Amino acid sequence: MATVSFAQQSAEEEFVPEGARGRWTVEQAQRFALEAVSGEIIDTDIWRDDNRVYYDYTIRKPDESVFDVDVNAVTGEIFQIEVQYLSENPKLPEGVIDKDYAGVSALSYAAEKGMGLKKPKIRSGEIGIFERKLVYDFVLDKGLHRYRVIVDAFSGKVREFEELSK
């Protein structure tokens, strides 16, 4: 006999079998989350936004880092990956761009947006967390100016750019 799992639709609707509306089950979508961030699932939640349903998996990696991975319940695509805790020597999830590539993004952005005529140079750069997202945090020097450039560790896009006092 087959087991049927159920998902709550809304306060007005009855519980309906998952798949009846073309959704992945919680167990099926879990596989996508673990492909994005390998580890042990320590919590699972379901949430809704703009009539879209998402499964939220909290995953602890062997290095003790903890990530939240949200999976679209209909498409199975990863919606977002957020960081709850990052260990001192984290093993980064699949899809994280190389630090050198992120550094090129930071340098290009600073060259375009920053003051002065000199080319920017990386003073420091490390993996970190910014607004619960995995990022590379760079400090750049450009002539008499110093900048902080935050680069998304998955997309390589600059998330924050600010001038620091030198």
VEXGU-493978 format. One record per atom (N, C-alpha, C): y, z, x. Coordinates in steps of 0.02 Angstrom, whole numbers, padded with zeros to 5 digits, always signed. Last residue first. Layout:
BEGIN
YZX...
# end
This chain:
BEGIN
+02797+00285+02038+02766+00281+02104+02788+00338+02147+02749+00292+01870+02800+00308+01920+02765+00311+01987+02674+00146+01796+02671+00215+01817+02728+00228+01865+02670+00042+01656+02698+00053+01722+02696+00128+01736+02522-00016+01573+02582+00026+01576+02605+00033+01648+02416-00083+01458+02453-00099+01519+02514-00055+01520+02258-00102+01380+02318-00062+01390+02349-00081+01457+02159-00196+01372+02172-00155+01312+02237-00116+01318+02115-00355+01421+02158-00298+01437+02173-00261+01372+01944-00407+01414+02013-00411+01388+02051-00347+01406+01812-00400+01444+01857-00417+01499+01930-00422+01477+01714-00359+01354+01747-00424+01343+01790-00446+01402+01661-00238+01406+01617-00289+01377+01650-00357+01374+01760-00155+01453+01703-00167+01497+01654-00219+01469+01931-00190+01444+01870-00179+01405+01809-00199+01448+02041-00115+01556+02006-00177+01539+01941-00159+01503+02199-00054+01586+02135-00036+01556+02102-00100+01531+02304-00026+01717+02278-00079+01675+02208-00058+01652+02452+00039+01776+02384+00057+01753+02363+00003+01704+02553+00001+01919+02532-00010+01849+02463+00018+01837+02699+00014+02015+02628+00033+02008+02612+00029+01933+02817-00072+02122+02793-00050+02056+02718-00033+02059+02862-00132+02233+02884-00063+02222+02857-00034+02157+02723-00234+02241+02788-00220+02270+02805-00147+02262+02611-00171+02147+02644-00237+02150+02714-00225+02176+02455-00094+02129+02521-00093+02161+02546-00164+02163+02356-00027+01996+02377-00083+02039+02445-00069+02069+02216+00051+01938+02285+00064+01959+02301+00009+02009+02103+00029+01802+02129+00008+01867+02200+00033+01877+01961+00063+01721+02029+00089+01726+02054+00074+01797+01856-00017+01611+01873-00009+01681+01946+00011+01683+01771+00062+01470+01824+00021+01502+01822+00029+01578+01705+00093+01315+01688+00089+01386+01736+00039+01418+01798+00189+01196+01770+00125+01218+01756+00129+01293+01869+00299+01152+01796+00298+01140+01763+00232+01159+01994+00277+01215+01987+00272+01143+01915+00261+01122+01909+00247+01358+01976+00242+01330+01968+00230+01256+01815+00298+01497+01819+00295+01424+01892+00293+01404+01761+00204+01643+01783+00264+01607+01783+00252+01532+01746+00149+01811+01723+00145+01742+01744+00209+01707+01890+00115+01915+01827+00150+01899+01810+00139+01826+01998+00082+02050+01967+00058+01988+01901+00093+01977+02150+00068+02146+02088+00102+02127+02061+00072+02062+02233-00036+02186+02235+00027+02223+02171+00066+02209+02239-00208+02196+02204-00151+02165+02206-00091+02212+02397-00288+02194+02337-00269+02231+02306-00209+02197+02498-00429+02142+02472-00361+02133+02408-00351+02175+02615-00517+02242+02551-00517+02206+02527-00446+02199+02794-00500+02218+02733-00494+02256+02671-00498+02211+02902-00496+02134+02878-00561+02155+02812-00558+02192+02927-00391+01987+02923-00405+02058+02892-00472+02073+02827-00328+01849+02891-00343+01883+02878-00361+01956+02692-00399+01749+02726-00349+01790+02790-00375+01822+02628-00503+01681+02671-00457+01644+02714-00411+01687+02558-00580+01778+02595-00613+01724+02646-00566+01692+02500-00487+01859+02541-00539+01890+02585-00572+01838+02426-00415+01766+02483-00382+01800+02529-00434+01832+02330-00511+01731+02374-00484+01681+02437-00453+01713+02265-00529+01854+02298-00586+01820+02349-00561+01770+02214-00400+01878+02262-00430+01924+02300-00488+01891+02125-00385+01768+02181-00338+01778+02234-00368+01823+02035-00490+01794+02073-00487+01731+02135-00443+01738+01985-00447+01917+02021-00512+01913+02063-00514+01850+01919-00331+01874+01976-00327+01920+02017-00390+01920+01815-00385+01800+01866-00346+01765+01928-00339+01808+01745-00440+01909+01771-00484+01856+01826-00449+01817+01709-00322+01976+01752-00372+02009+01784-00420+01958+01624-00260+01883+01688-00229+01900+01736-00278+01934+01547-00364+01760+01551-00341+01828+01621-00312+01843+01526-00308+01589+01546-00357+01640+01550-00324+01709+01386-00263+01496+01447-00239+01530+01463-00288+01586+01265-00305+01447+01325-00338+01422+01390-00315+01454+01175-00152+01438+01175-00224+01445+01241-00252+01417+01260+00001+01496+01221-00039+01449+01223-00114+01466+01245+00083+01657+01284+00049+01606+01240+00006+01560+01210+00237+01699+01176+00173+01700+01207+00135+01642+01334+00343+01777+01302+00312+01718+01265+00248+01735+01358+00473+01850+01331+00410+01878+01295+00372+01823+01410+00568+01759+01444+00553+01822+01422+00488+01854+01403+00506+01586+01381+00549+01642+01418+00528+01706+01501+00508+01446+01481+00466+01502+01464+00511+01561+01494+00520+01271+01493+00556+01335+01468+00507+01389+01521+00426+01174+01532+00497+01159+01537+00537+01223+01582+00265+01157+01555+00314+01204+01572+00384+01180+01529+00128+01053+01577+00178+01074+01542+00230+01118+01517-00035+01007+01484+00016+01047+01539+00064+01070+01505-00131+00855+01542-00098+00909+01497-00049+00945+01414-00219+00795+01483-00218+00774+01527-00187+00828+01283-00324+00831+01316-00263+00854+01389-00268+00834+01199-00397+00690+01241-00402+00749+01272-00334+00766+01131-00400+00573+01096-00372+00630+01136-00374+00694+01186-00440+00453+01177-00491+00506+01134-00466+00564+01180-00322+00373+01162-00388+00346+01144-00437+00402+01222-00212+00445+01158-00208+00410+01134-00275+00383+01283-00211+00606+01295-00239+00540+01227-00243+00504+01278-00063+00699+01245-00127+00686+01261-00148+00614+01350+00033+00824+01354+00015+00753+01326-00056+00745+01311+00160+00931+01304+00088+00922+01302+00073+00848+01373+00278+01037+01365+00262+00966+01363+00186+00961+01299+00360+01179+01336+00304+01150+01323+00302+01075+01296+00469+01315+01283+00462+01243+01329+00409+01214+01209+00504+01467+01266+00473+01433+01247+00464+01360+01091+00546+01528+01125+00594+01483+01190+00566+01452+01015+00450+01586+01064+00483+01630+01107+00534+01592+00940+00398+01479+00908+00444+01526+00956+00480+01572+01054+00405+01336+01021+00369+01390+00988+00420+01437+01053+00428+01166+01060+00463+01230+01019+00424+01282+01139+00360+01030+01085+00350+01079+01102+00388+01143+01162+00349+00862+01184+00387+00921+01126+00386+00969+01196+00215+00757+01145+00249+00796+01177+00285+00855+01240+00165+00602+01269+00196+00662+01214+00236+00696+01243+00021+00508+01201+00076+00531+01231+00100+00597+01352-00035+00379+01336-00029+00450+01288+00029+00461+01405-00150+00258+01366-00090+00273+01346-00092+00346+01557-00197+00182+01505-00211+00232+01470-00145+00247+01665-00169+00102+01603-00193+00070+01550-00216+00120+01752-00109+00198+01767-00174+00166+01704-00206+00138+01623-00014+00260+01692-00032+00272+01704-00102+00242+01506+00120+00269+01530+00061+00236+01604+00050+00252+01362+00188+00357+01431+00190+00333+01452+00122+00306+01232+00295+00403+01250+00232+00370+01321+00239+00346+01156+00358+00553+01199+00366+00495+01211+00297+00466+01056+00451+00665+01066+00388+00628+01109+00403+00567+01023+00519+00826+01052+00525+00759+01062+00456+00730+00958+00488+00941+00961+00559+00924+00993+00571+00856+00857+00375+01021+00901+00383+00963+00899+00457+00942+00859+00353+01193+00827+00388+01138+00877+00395+01081+00881+00189+01266+00879+00262+01270+00843+00290+01210+00991+00051+01290+00924+00080+01291+00928+00155+01297+01092-00038+01197+01096+00023+01237+01027+00056+01235+01044-00159+01143+01112-00155+01170+01120-00096+01217+00917-00128+01100+00924-00184+01147+00993-00182+01180+00946-00027+01010+00912-00008+01073+00912-00065+01124+01003-00103+00907+01043-00051+00941+01012-00033+01009+00894-00180+00869+00953-00213+00896+00997-00164+00935+00808-00080+00820+00786-00121+00877+00846-00155+00910+00875-00037+00707+00870+00008+00764+00850-00030+00828+00850-00131+00612+00915-00134+00647+00916-00089+00708+00723-00085+00569+00731-00151+00600+00795-00155+00640+00755+00042+00515+00707+00037+00570+00714-00031+00607+00840+00008+00412+00865+00052+00465+00820+00046+00526+00819-00168+00375+00805-00097+00363+00834-00057+00422+00944-00289+00339+00893-00263+00384+00880-00191+00365+00973-00361+00176+00989-00315+00231+00928-00304+00276+00970-00433+00055+00971-00468+00119+00988-00425+00178+00955-00352-00050+01020-00384-00043+01026-00418+00025+00829-00309-00029+00843-00339-00094+00911-00374-00093+00832-00246+00092+00806-00314+00091+00820-00349+00025+00795-00089+00022+00828-00127+00076+00794-00195+00079+00797-00062-00153+00759-00072-00092+00800-00111-00041+00931+00042-00214+00893-00021-00216+00854-00028-00151+00995+00164-00321+00965+00150-00256+00925+00086-00263+01124+00101-00432+01063+00137-00419+01042+00124-00346+01304+00114-00427+01241+00078-00427+01182+00124-00414+01417+00194-00414+01403+00165-00479+01333+00134-00483+01422+00230-00280+01414+00284-00329+01394+00255-00397+01319+00109-00196+01383+00140-00210+01371+00193-00263+01189+00099-00127+01239+00046-00132+01309+00073-00143+01075+00169-00015+01122+00183-00068+01175+00128-00068+00911+00107+00011+00979+00115+00036+01026+00127-00023+00738+00141+00046+00793+00132+00000+00860+00143+00035+00578+00066+00083+00634+00111+00100+00693+00094+00055+00412+00067+00035+00477+00037+00021+00530+00088+00041+00254+00030+00103+00306+00080+00093+00373+00045+00083+00110-00044+00029+00171-00050+00069+00220+00005+00052-00059+00000+00042+00000+00000+00000+00062+00000+00044
# end
